[in-house]
């Protein structure tokens, strides 16, 4: 158990570092609206697979980190990630046994809901409503989800035997 | 309901996700957001934490940097020669234009003395480089590699070689955030260069357009009209190019026209930018005489070497309190 936890933690931290980098990495301008909410996807994955790592508190802290990096309102991503983590942790026991398609649908619903939360925060802040490209990111997120899921599963399975 | 032993069964792992926890963290997040938005209590924390963000930005901008480096390496010799010729020609033209401007400036100074006008706008420009990271696609904010130590202050205008880019909104230790003029929350006071009509160009949220609502029909704004900053509001000095009008159409009320303009500056991530520093006075738009100043800022009017020497000169000066 402890071995498993330790090897998992390598992957866990690696994904967090990579996720924060991806969150601010520069893309060519036409691709900008397609940038998925990387931190959100990571929170979904870890809350699903290793809930002891992605507690509400950790999701909140990760969100704070993201806010500081992106330089917008402090607490916005913290709020969004906490909500995502809460829903996933609640649905976890059912969601784990969903087939991939159904799981992807739930992920889409989560990411869509996240955009709605984001829109609400923006509205309270008084910024102008964004255009339709605002809603593209959840779609790219859900298209990436199966690959991310498989990739991380493989990574965790690989790291495990090497350390034992 | 305590779980037996330390091996928590996955089915009961959601004990951690109690509704109380959610409410707590959501409240905390809301308090933070309100504090950040309203009181700006968190500015100090933000500034310090941004120091930690530096390496992350550096790493995240590495792909873009390497792409550019590779591009520069593989670009062939003939392209470079062409570029060089083109740049030489541009320089020649620019110098010829500057020579003319110097004459105009002399004339201007003399006329000003005759009119006994107030001291003219003194501008200094500081060269800075944009950091290649995407903060968020729906807020047009970019990061620039100049910070507190370089004497930046919120509200300074930023431009590239073609026109106004935006202004500084947040100064941190080693880098600063700019808001672009295309941000939906940004408004730029402009003047139509041909007619002198003053208006406001709002950011549209897309990088290639600005919108100017509520222009009277009688103002005669046409497609192709150049927009320059009007100097009203004091952030942008007067006379800097902002963009040109590409579309004019009557709005819903049929009493005004809505004009769409494209920004003159290369909004999509240009490499180097100039941060303008207003040395002498904040322009007040009601003063008709100072408003009519049209021309390059002082630092731009000198030779290019003088511009590149500028940052060094700025380092020696203590940052404004």
Interface residues (C-beta under 8 A of the other chain):
Chain A: X1 X20 X21 X22 X24 X25 X26 X27 X29 X32 X33 X35 X51 X52 X55 X56 X57 X60 X63 X64 X68 X69 X70 X71 X72 X73 X74 X75 X76 X78 X79 X82 X83 X85 X86 X89 X90 X92 X93 X96 X121 X125 X127 X128 X130 X131 X133 X134
Chain B: X7 X8 X10 X11 X13 X14 X16 X17 X21 X22 X25 X26 X28 X29 X30 X31 X32 X33 X35 X36 X37 X42 X45 X46 X49 X50 X52 X53 X56 X57 X59 X60 X61 X63 X64 X132 X133 X134 X135 X136 X137 X138 X139 X141 X143 X170 X177 X184 X185 X205 X206 X207 X268 X269
